[in-house]
Amino acid sequence: MKVKCSVALVLLLMAGMVSPVQGRSAAGLAMGNLTTADACGYGLGLVGGHIGICDEGTSVFGNLTYGFSDYTEGRVKLGFFDPDIEGADPKIMFGADFKYEFLDYYDRNRKNPFDLAFGGFLEYVDFEGGSVLQIGGNAIISIPYRFDSGRRIIPYGRLNLRMEKVSAGDNDESDFFAGLNAGAKFEASEEFNIYGEFQLDGNAGLFFGVEFRAF
């Protein structure tokens, strides 16, 4: 019970921080989070496919994740964003991120109440007549729950703090913003995962995805 209350308190504090540091509204992220704080493991590779239904449009993208160590992983993402603008065509977007698992729930040497990871990311989205580049850092918290069948569901939350640069013609504008993602990962099997999450940001919305072990 104490663990659940701790997680809820952390998420409430994170949600309270979701506000622009400066005046204009955030463009928001187009690829969400779609990962827990738990690293995939050294030498393992995961491939995923995802869709986001957001205020500003629809995103479709894939990702490749690789574990550089037991507690560190990197990920690259590539896809298309279809803005909610009449006559606009889908445009390319790409991103990359990494994370370091600072606390491990299954650590044998000490009892940690949850998984906690810190990392960084970038995301670039092309728009009609402009683009958005976002670079920042984030903190991810998650805690696994195991069913009698051995399968796990892992609720998670992520707070990101980022620099957002909007370019339109000869005009560039940069501001700092924060955003929150919360969702869950369901391990359908040892090789296959399902994600669902919502995003509170300038580009609020829902994200869904699947992920499987490639090597």
LOPA-208582 format. One record per atom (N, C-alpha, C, O, CB): x, y, z. Coordinates in steps of 0.1 Angstrom, whole numbers, padded with zeros to 4 digits, always signed. Glycine has a CB too. Example, Ala and Ser with C-alpha at 12.3 -4.5 7.8 and 13.67 -1.06 7.14 Angstrom:
2
+0132-0057+0078 +0123-0045+0078 +0132-0033+0078 +0142-0033+0085 +0113-0045+0090 +0128-0022+0071 +0137-0011+0071 +0129+0000+0079 +0134+0011+0080 +0141-0006+0057 
end
This chain:
215
+0008-0012+0000 +0000+0000+0000 +0009+0012+0000 +0006+0022-0007 -0009+0000+0012 +0020+0012+0008 +0029+0024+0008 +0035+0026-0005 +0037+0038-0009 +0040+0021+0019 +0038+0015-0012 +0044+0017-0026 +0034+0024-0035 +0038+0033-0042 +0048+0003-0031 +0022+0019-0035 +0012+0025-0044 +0010+0040-0041 +0008+0048-0050 -0002+0017-0043 +0009+0043-0028 +0008+0057-0024 +0020+0066-0028 +0018+0077-0033 +0005+0059-0009 +0032+0060-0027 +0044+0067-0032 +0043+0070-0047 +0047+0081-0051 +0056+0059-0028 +0040+0060-0054 +0039+0061-0069 +0028+0072-0072 +0031+0081-0081 +0036+0048-0076 +0017+0071-0066 +0006+0081-0069 +0011+0095-0065 +0008+0105-0073 -0007+0078-0061 +0018+0097-0054 +0023+0110-0050 +0033+0115-0060 +0032+0127-0064 +0029+0109-0036 +0042+0107-0065 +0052+0111-0075 +0045+0116-0087 +0048+0126-0093 +0062+0100-0078 +0035+0108-0092 +0028+0112-0104 +0020+0125-0103 +0019+0132-0112 +0018+0100-0108 +0014+0127-0091 +0007+0139-0089 +0017+0151-0089 +0013+0162-0095 +0000+0139-0076 +0028+0150-0083 +0038+0160-0083 +0043+0163-0097 +0045+0175-0101 +0050+0157-0074 +0045+0152-0105 +0049+0154-0119 +0038+0161-0127 +0041+0170-0135 +0052+0140-0125 +0026+0158-0125 +0015+0164-0132 +0014+0179-0129 +0011+0187-0138 +0001+0157-0129 +0017+0182-0117 +0016+0196-0113 +0027+0205-0119 +0026+0217-0120 +0018+0198-0098 +0038+0198-0124 +0048+0205-0131 +0046+0207-0146 +0054+0214-0152 +0061+0198-0129 +0036+0201-0151 +0033+0202-0166 +0027+0216-0169 +0015+0218-0169 +0024+0191-0170 +0036+0225-0172 +0032+0239-0176 +0043+0245-0184 +0055+0242-0181 +0028+0247-0164 +0041+0254-0193 +0051+0260-0201 +0060+0269-0192 +0054+0276-0183 +0046+0268-0212 +0073+0269-0194 +0081+0278-0186 +0080+0293-0192 +0082+0302-0185 +0096+0274-0187 +0077+0294-0204 +0075+0307-0210 +0061+0308-0217 +0053+0299-0215 +0085+0310-0221 +0058+0319-0224 +0045+0323-0227 +0037+0314-0237 +0026+0311-0235 +0045+0336-0232 +0043+0311-0249 +0035+0305-0259 +0032+0290-0256 +0038+0284-0247 +0043+0305-0272 +0022+0285-0263 +0018+0271-0261 +0028+0262-0267 +0034+0265-0277 +0004+0269-0266 +0029+0250-0260 +0038+0240-0265 +0033+0233-0278 +0021+0231-0279 +0041+0229-0255 +0042+0230-0287 +0038+0222-0299 +0035+0208-0294 +0026+0201-0300 +0049+0222-0310 +0043+0203-0285 +0041+0190-0279 +0048+0179-0287 +0051+0181-0299 +0027+0187-0278 +0050+0168-0281 +0057+0156-0287 +0047+0148-0296 +0035+0147-0293 +0064+0147-0277 +0053+0143-0307 +0044+0135-0316 +0046+0120-0314 +0039+0112-0320 +0047+0139-0330 +0056+0116-0306 +0059+0101-0305 +0058+0096-0290 +0061+0085-0288 +0073+0098-0309 +0053+0105-0281 +0050+0100-0268 +0062+0094-0261 +0074+0099-0263 +0040+0090-0268 +0060+0085-0252 +0071+0078-0244 +0072+0063-0248 +0082+0059-0254 +0068+0080-0229 +0061+0056-0244 +0060+0041-0248 +0072+0033-0244 +0078+0025-0251 +0058+0040-0263 +0076+0035-0231 +0087+0027-0225 +0086+0028-0210 +0082+0038-0205 +0101+0031-0230 +0090+0018-0203 +0090+0018-0188 +0104+0022-0184 +0113+0025-0192 +0086+0004-0182 +0106+0023-0171 +0119+0026-0165 +0129+0015-0166 +0141+0017-0165 +0118+0031-0151 +0124+0003-0168 +0132-0009-0168 +0139-0011-0181 +0133-0011-0192 +0123-0022-0165 +0153-0012-0181 +0161-0014-0193 +0159-0028-0198 +0156-0037-0191 +0176-0011-0190 +0160-0029-0211 +0158-0042-0218 +0168-0053-0215 +0165-0065-0215 +0156-0041-0233 +0181-0049-0212 +0191-0058-0209 +0202-0058-0219 +0200-0055-0231 +0186-0072-0208 +0214-0062-0215 +0226-0061-0224 +0225-0070-0236 +0222-0082-0235 +0239-0065-0216 +0227-0064-0248 +0228-0071-0260 +0214-0075-0266 +0214-0081-0277 +0235-0083-0258 +0203-0071-0260 +0190-0074-0265 +0185-0063-0274 +0188-0051-0272 +0180-0076-0253 +0177-0067-0284 +0172-0057-0294 +0157-0059-0295 +0151-0070-0296 +0178-0059-0307 +0149-0048-0294 +0135-0048-0295 +0130-0039-0307 +0136-0029-0310 +0128-0043-0282 +0120-0044-0314 +0114-0036-0325 +0100-0034-0322 +0093-0043-0317 +0116-0044-0339 +0095-0022-0324 +0081-0018-0321 +0074-0010-0332 +0081-0004-0341 +0081-0010-0309 +0061-0011-0332 +0053-0003-0341 +0042+0004-0333 +0036-0002-0324 +0047-0012-0352 +0040+0017-0336 +0031+0025-0327 +0022+0035-0335 +0026+0038-0346 +0039+0033-0317 +0012+0040-0329 +0003+0050-0334 -0001+0059-0323 -0004+0055-0312 -0010+0043-0341 -0002+0072-0327 -0006+0082-0317 -0018+0090-0323 -0017+0095-0335 +0006+0092-0314 -0028+0092-0315 -0040+0100-0319 -0040+0112-0310 -0044+0112-0299 -0053+0092-0318 -0036+0124-0316 -0033+0136-0308 -0041+0148-0312 -0048+0147-0322 -0018+0139-0309 -0041+0158-0304 -0048+0171-0307 -0044+0176-0321 -0052+0182-0328 -0046+0181-0296 -0031+0175-0324 -0025+0182-0335 -0025+0173-0348 -0021+0178-0359 -0011+0187-0332 -0028+0160-0346 -0027+0151-0358 -0025+0137-0354 -0026+0134-0342 -0017+0156-0367 -0022+0129-0363 -0020+0114-0361 -0005+0111-0365 +0000+0115-0375 -0030+0106-0369 +0001+0103-0356 +0015+0098-0359 +0015+0083-0360 +0008+0076-0353 +0024+0103-0348 +0023+0078-0369 +0026+0064-0371 +0041+0062-0372 +0047+0068-0380 +0018+0058-0384 +0046+0053-0364 +0061+0052-0363 +0066+0039-0358 +0058+0032-0351 +0067+0064-0355 +0078+0036-0360 +0084+0024-0355 +0097+0027-0347 +0102+0038-0348 +0088+0014-0366 +0102+0018-0340 +0114+0020-0332 +0122+0008-0331 +0118-0004-0332 +0110+0025-0318 +0135+0010-0329 +0145-0001-0326 +0152+0003-0313 +0158+0014-0312 +0155-0002-0338 +0152-0006-0304 +0158-0004-0291 +0169-0014-0289 +0168-0026-0292 +0148-0006-0279 +0180-0010-0283 +0192-0019-0281 +0197-0016-0267 +0198-0005-0262 +0203-0016-0291 +0200-0027-0260 +0206-0026-0246 +0221-0026-0246 +0227-0036-0250 +0201-0038-0238 +0226-0015-0242 +0241-0013-0242 +0247-0019-0229 +0259-0022-0229 +0245+0002-0243 +0239-0021-0219 +0243-0027-0207 +0231-0032-0200 +0220-0030-0205 +0252-0018-0197 +0232-0038-0188 +0220-0043-0180 +0211-0031-0176 +0199-0033-0174 +0225-0051-0168 +0217-0019-0175 +0209-0008-0170 +0209+0004-0180 +0204+0015-0176 +0215-0003-0157 +0214+0003-0192 +0214+0014-0202 +0209+0009-0215 +0213-0002-0220 +0228+0019-0203 +0200+0017-0221 +0195+0013-0235 +0194+0026-0243 +0192+0037-0238 +0182+0005-0234 +0194+0024-0256 +0192+0035-0266 +0181+0031-0276 +0179+0019-0278 +0205+0039-0273 +0175+0041-0281 +0164+0038-0290 +0163+0048-0302 +0165+0060-0299 +0150+0038-0283 +0160+0044-0314 +0158+0053-0325 +0144+0051-0330 +0139+0039-0330 +0169+0050-0336 +0138+0062-0335 +0124+0061-0340 +0122+0068-0353 +0129+0079-0355 +0114+0067-0329 +0114+0063-0362 +0112+0069-0375 +0097+0066-0379 +0092+0056-0377 +0122+0063-0385 +0091+0077-0385 +0077+0075-0389 +0072+0088-0396 +0080+0096-0401 +0069+0072-0377 +0059+0089-0396 +0052+0100-0403 +0042+0106-0393 +0035+0100-0385 +0046+0095-0416 +0040+0120-0395 +0030+0127-0388 +0021+0133-0397 +0025+0141-0406 +0037+0137-0378 +0008+0131-0396 -0003+0137-0404 -0010+0148-0396 -0018+0145-0388 -0013+0126-0409 -0006+0160-0399 -0012+0171-0391 -0027+0173-0393 -0032+0170-0404 -0005+0184-0394 -0034+0177-0383 -0048+0180-0384 -0051+0193-0391 -0057+0202-0385 -0055+0179-0370 -0047+0194-0404 -0048+0207-0411 -0054+0203-0425 -0048+0193-0431 -0034+0214-0413 -0064+0209-0429 -0070+0206-0442 -0060+0207-0454 -0054+0218-0455 -0083+0214-0445 -0059+0196-0462 -0050+0197-0473 -0036+0193-0470 -0028+0193-0479 -0051+0210-0479 -0032+0192-0457 -0018+0189-0454 -0015+0174-0456 -0023+0165-0454 -0016+0192-0439 -0003+0171-0461 +0002+0158-0463 +0010+0153-0451 +0016+0161-0444 +0010+0157-0476 +0010+0139-0449 +0019+0134-0439 +0034+0138-0441 +0038+0138-0452 +0018+0119-0438 +0040+0141-0430 +0054+0145-0431 +0063+0136-0422 +0058+0130-0413 +0056+0160-0427 +0076+0135-0426 +0085+0126-0419 +0088+0131-0405 +0089+0143-0403 +0098+0124-0427 +0091+0122-0396 +0095+0126-0383 +0105+0115-0378 +0104+0103-0382 +0083+0128-0372 +0114+0119-0369 +0124+0109-0364 +0128+0114-0350 +0126+0125-0346 +0136+0108-0373 +0133+0104-0342 +0137+0107-0329 +0147+0097-0324 +0149+0087-0330 +0125+0108-0319 +0153+0100-0312 +0162+0091-0305 +0162+0094-0291 +0159+0105-0286 +0177+0093-0311 +0164+0084-0282 +0165+0086-0268 +0173+0076-0262 +0177+0065-0268 +0151+0086-0262 +0177+0078-0249 +0185+0068-0241 +0180+0070-0227 +0175+0080-0223 +0200+0070-0243 +0183+0059-0219 +0179+0060-0205 +0189+0051-0197 +0194+0041-0202 +0165+0055-0203 +0191+0055-0184 +0199+0048-0175 +0190+0044-0163 +0184+0053-0157 +0211+0056-0170 +0189+0031-0160 +0180+0027-0149 +0187+0029-0136 +0197+0021-0133 +0176+0011-0151 +0183+0039-0129 +0189+0043-0116 +0185+0034-0105 +0194+0030-0096 +0186+0057-0113 +0173+0030-0104 +0168+0021-0094 +0161+0009-0101 +0154+0010-0110 +0157+0028-0084 +0164-0003-0096 +0159-0016-0102 +0150-0023-0091 +0155-0026-0080 +0171-0025-0106 +0138-0025-0095 +0128-0031-0086 +0132-0045-0081 +0129-0049-0070 +0114-0031-0092 +0139-0052-0090 +0143-0065-0088 +0158-0066-0083 +0164-0077-0084 +0141-0074-0100 +0163-0056-0078 +0177-0056-0073 +0178-0065-0061 +0170-0064-0051 +0181-0041-0069 +0187-0075-0062 +0189-0085-0051 +0196-0079-0039 +0194-0085-0028 +0196-0097-0056 +0203-0068-0040 +0211-0063-0029 +0203-0053-0020 +0207-0051-0009 +0223-0057-0034 +0193-0047-0026 +0185-0038-0018 +0171-0038-0024 +0168-0040-0035 +0191-0023-0018 +0161-0035-0015 +0147-0035-0019 +0143-0021-0023 +0140-0012-0015 +0138-0040-0007 +0142-0020-0036 +0137-0007-0042 +0122-0007-0044 +0117-0018-0048 +0144-0004-0055 +0115+0004-0041 +0100+0004-0042 +0095+0004-0057 +0083+0001-0059 +0094+0015-0035 +0104+0008-0066 +0100+0009-0080 +0112+0010-0089 +0123+0012-0084 +0090+0021-0083 +0110+0009-0102 +0121+0012-0112 +0121+0027-0114 +0111+0033-0115 +0119+0004-0125 +0133+0033-0115 +0135+0047-0118 +0146+0048-0128 +0157+0043-0126 +0137+0055-0105 +0143+0056-0139 +0153+0058-0149 +0154+0073-0153 +0144+0080-0152 +0150+0050-0162 +0166+0077-0157 +0168+0091-0162 +0174+0090-0176 +0182+0080-0179 +0177+0099-0152 +0171+0100-0184 +0177+0099-0198 +0175+0112-0205 +0170+0122-0200 +0171+0088-0205 +0177+0111-0218 +0176+0123-0227 +0169+0119-0240 +0169+0107-0243 +0189+0130-0229 +0165+0128-0248 +0158+0125-0260 +0159+0137-0270 +0161+0148-0266 +0144+0121-0258 +0156+0134-0283 +0154+0144-0293 +0143+0139-0302 +0141+0127-0304 +0167+0148-0300 +0135+0149-0307 +0125+0146-0317 +0124+0157-0327 +0124+0169-0324 +0111+0144-0310 +0123+0153-0340 +0121+0163-0351 +0109+0159-0359 +0107+0148-0363 +0134+0163-0360 +0100+0169-0361 +0088+0167-0369 +0087+0178-0380 +0089+0190-0376 +0075+0167-0360 +0085+0174-0392 +0084+0183-0403 +0069+0186-0405 +0061+0178-0404 +0090+0177-0416 +0066+0199-0407 +0052+0204-0409 +0051+0211-0422 +0061+0214-0429 +0047+0213-0397 +0039+0214-0426 +0036+0223-0438 +0042+0236-0435 +0037+0244-0426 +0021+0223-0441 +0053+0240-0442 +0059+0253-0440 +0067+0255-0428 +0071+0266-0424 +0048+0263-0440 +0071+0244-0421 +0079+0246-0409 +0083+0233-0403 +0080+0222-0408 +0071+0254-0398 +0089+0233-0391 +0093+0221-0384 +0094+0224-0369 +0094+0236-0365 +0107+0216-0390 +0095+0213-0361 +0097+0214-0347 +0108+0205-0343 +0107+0193-0346 +0083+0211-0339 +0118+0210-0336 +0129+0202-0330 +0128+0203-0315 +0127+0214-0309 +0143+0207-0335 +0128+0192-0308 +0128+0192-0294 +0139+0184-0288 +0141+0172-0292 +0114+0186-0289 +0146+0189-0278 +0157+0183-0271 +0155+0184-0256 +0153+0195-0252 +0171+0188-0276 +0156+0173-0249 +0154+0175-0235 +0158+0163-0227 +0165+0153-0232 +0140+0178-0232 +0155+0163-0214 +0157+0152-0205 +0144+0147-0199 +0134+0154-0199 +0168+0156-0194 +0145+0135-0193 +0132+0130-0187 +0135+0121-0175 +0147+0116-0173 +0124+0122-0197 +0125+0118-0167 +0126+0109-0156 +0114+0099-0158 +0103+0104-0160 +0126+0116-0142 +0116+0086-0157 +0106+0076-0158 +0105+0068-0146 +0115+0063-0140 +0109+0067-0171 +0093+0066-0141 +0091+0057-0129 +0080+0046-0133 +0071+0049-0140 +0085+0066-0117 +0083+0034-0129 +0074+0023-0132 +0075+0013-0121 +0085+0012-0114 +0077+0017-0146 +0064+0004-0120 +0064-0006-0110 +0057-0018-0116 +0046-0017-0120 +0058-0002-0096 +0063-0030-0116 +0057-0042-0122 +0047-0049-0112 +0050-0050-0100 +0068-0052-0127 +0037-0055-0118 +0027-0063-0111 +0026-0076-0118 +0024-0076-0130 +0013-0056-0109 +0029-0087-0111 +0029-0100-0118 +0016-0108-0115 +0012-0109-0103 +0041-0109-0113 +0010-0113-0126 -0002-0122-0124 +0002-0136-0120 +0013-0140-0121 -0010-0121-0137 -0008-0144-0116 -0006-0158-0113 +0000-0165-0125 +0007-0175-0123 -0019-0164-0108 -0004-0161-0137 +0001-0168-0149 +0016-0165-0152 +0022-0172-0160 -0007-0163-0161 +0022-0155-0145 +0036-0152-0147 +0037-0139-0156 +0048-0133-0156 +0043-0163-0153 +0027-0136-0163 +0027-0123-0171 +0027-0111-0162 +0022-0112-0150 +0015-0123-0181 +0032-0100-0167 +0033-0088-0159 +0026-0076-0166 +0026-0075-0178 +0047-0084-0156 +0020-0067-0158 +0016-0054-0163 +0024-0044-0155 +0025-0045-0143 +0000-0052-0161 +0029-0034-0163 +0038-0024-0157 +0033-0010-0159 +0035-0004-0170 +0052-0026-0163 +0026-0004-0149 +0022+0010-0151 +0035+0019-0150 +0044+0016-0143 +0012+0014-0140 +0034+0030-0157 +0046+0039-0157 +0042+0054-0159 +0031+0056-0164 +0056+0035-0168 +0050+0063-0155 +0048+0077-0158 +0062+0083-0162 +0072+0079-0157 +0042+0084-0145 +0061+0093-0170 +0073+0100-0174 +0071+0115-0174 +0061+0120-0179 +0078+0096-0188 +0080+0122-0168 +0081+0137-0169 +0092+0141-0178 +0103+0136-0176 +0082+0143-0155 +0090+0150-0188 +0100+0155-0196 +0102+0170-0195 +0091+0177-0193 +0098+0151-0211 +0114+0175-0195 +0117+0189-0196 +0125+0191-0208 +0135+0184-0210 +0124+0194-0183 +0121+0200-0217 +0128+0201-0230 +0128+0215-0235 +0121+0224-0231 +0120+0192-0239 +0137+0217-0245 +0138+0229-0253 +0131+0226-0266 +0134+0216-0272 +0153+0234-0256 +0121+0235-0270 +0113+0233-0282 +0116+0244-0291 +0113+0256-0288 +0098+0232-0278 +0121+0241-0303 +0124+0251-0313 +0114+0249-0325 +0114+0239-0331 +0139+0250-0318 +0106+0260-0328 +0097+0260-0339 +0103+0269-0350 +0106+0280-0347 +0083+0265-0334 +0104+0263-0362 +0109+0270-0373 +0098+0271-0384 +0092+0261-0388 +0122+0263-0379 +0095+0283-0389 +0085+0286-0399 +0090+0297-0408 +0090+0308-0405 +0071+0290-0393 +0095+0293-0420 +0101+0302-0429 +0114+0308-0424 +0123+0300-0420 +0091+0314-0432 +0115+0321-0423 +0127+0327-0417 +0126+0329-0402 +0135+0335-0396 +0129+0340-0424 +0115+0325-0396 +0113+0328-0382 +0115+0315-0373 +0110+0304-0376 +0098+0332-0379 +0124+0317-0363 +0127+0306-0354 +0123+0311-0340 +0125+0323-0336 +0142+0302-0354 +0116+0302-0332 +0112+0306-0318 +0115+0294-0309 +0111+0283-0312 +0097+0310-0318 +0122+0296-0298 +0126+0286-0289 +0120+0289-0275 +0121+0300-0270 +0141+0284-0288 +0115+0279-0268 +0110+0280-0255 +0112+0267-0247 +0116+0257-0254 +0095+0284-0255 +0111+0267-0234 +0112+0255-0226 +0099+0251-0221 +0090+0259-0217 +0122+0258-0214 +0096+0238-0221 +0083+0233-0217 +0085+0220-0209 +0096+0214-0209 +0074+0230-0230 +0074+0215-0203 +0074+0202-0196 +0062+0195-0201 +0052+0201-0205 +0073+0204-0180 +0062+0182-0200 +0051+0173-0204 +0051+0160-0196 +0061+0156-0190 +0052+0170-0219 +0039+0154-0196 +0037+0142-0188 +0031+0131-0196 +0021+0133-0203 +0029+0145-0175 +0036+0119-0195 +0031+0107-0201 +0028+0097-0190 +0036+0095-0181 +0040+0101-0212 +0017+0090-0191 +0014+0079-0182 +0007+0068-0189 -0002+0070-0198 +0005+0084-0170 +0011+0056-0186 +0005+0044-0193 +0008+0031-0187 +0012+0031-0175 +0009+0044-0208 +0007+0020-0195 +0010+0007-0190 +0016-0002-0201 +0012+0000-0213 -0002+0001-0183 +0025-0010-0197 +0030-0021-0206 +0025-0034-0202 +0026-0038-0190 +0046-0020-0207 +0019-0042-0211 +0015-0055-0208 +0023-0065-0215 +0025-0065-0227 +0000-0057-0211 +0029-0075-0207 +0038-0085-0213 +0029-0097-0217 +0027-0105-0209 +0049-0089-0203 +0025-0097-0230 +0017-0108-0235 +0024-0121-0235 +0018-0132-0233 +0011-0105-0249 +0037-0120-0237 +0046-0132-0237 +0060-0127-0234 +0062-0115-0232 +0045-0140-0250 +0070-0136-0233 +0083-0133-0231 +0089-0125-0243 +0099-0118-0242 +0092-0145-0228 +0083-0126-0254 +0088-0120-0267 +0079-0108-0272 +0083-0101-0281 +0089-0130-0277 +0068-0106-0266 +0058-0096-0271 +0052-0088-0261 +0047-0093-0251 +0047-0104-0279 +0052-0074-0263 +0046-0065-0253 +0036-0056-0260 +0037-0053-0272 +0057-0056-0247 +0026-0051-0252 +0016-0042-0257 +0016-0030-0248 +0017-0030-0236 +0002-0049-0257 +0015-0018-0255 +0015-0005-0247 +0003+0003-0250 -0003+0002-0260 +0027+0003-0252 -0001+0010-0239 -0012+0020-0241 -0008+0032-0231 -0005+0030-0220 -0026+0014-0237 -0010+0044-0236 -0006+0056-0228 -0013+0068-0232 -0018+0069-0243 +0009+0058-0228 -0015+0078-0223 -0020+0091-0226 -0009+0101-0223 +0000+0100-0215 -0033+0094-0219 -0010+0112-0231 +0000+0123-0230 -0007+0136-0226 -0017+0140-0233 +0008+0124-0243 -0002+0143-0216 -0006+0156-0212 +0005+0166-0216 +0015+0167-0210 -0009+0157-0197 +0002+0173-0227 +0013+0182-0233 +0006+0191-0243 -0006+0191-0244 +0024+0174-0240 +0013+0199-0250 +0007+0208-0260 +0001+0200-0271 -0009+0204-0277 +0018+0217-0266 +0006+0187-0273 +0000+0178-0283 -0006+0166-0275 -0001+0155-0276 +0011+0174-0294 -0016+0169-0267 -0022+0158-0259 -0028+0147-0267 -0033+0150-0278 -0032+0164-0249 -0029+0135-0262 -0035+0124-0270 -0032+0111-0264 -0027+0109-0253 -0029+0125-0284 -0036+0101-0272 -0034+0087-0268 -0025+0080-0277 -0024+0083-0289 -0048+0080-0268 -0017+0071-0272 -0007+0063-0279 -0009+0048-0277 -0011+0044-0265 +0008+0068-0276 -0007+0040-0287 -0008+0026-0286 +0003+0020-0294 +0008+0025-0304 -0022+0021-0291 +0008+0008-0289 +0019+0002-0297 +0021-0013-0293 +0016-0017-0283 +0031+0009-0295 +0029-0019-0301 +0033-0033-0298 +0048-0033-0300 +0054-0025-0307 +0026-0043-0308 +0054-0043-0293 +0069-0044-0294 +0073-0059-0292 +0067-0066-0284 +0076-0036-0282 +0082-0063-0300 +0087-0077-0299 +0102-0078-0299 +0109-0069-0304 +0081-0086-0310 +0107-0089-0293 +0122-0091-0293 +0127-0095-0306 +0122-0105-0312 +0125-0101-0282 +0136-0088-0312 +0142-0091-0325 +0155-0099-0324 +0157-0108-0332 +0145-0078-0333 +0162-0097-0313 +0175-0105-0311 +0179-0104-0296 +0189-0109-0292 +0186-0101-0321 
end
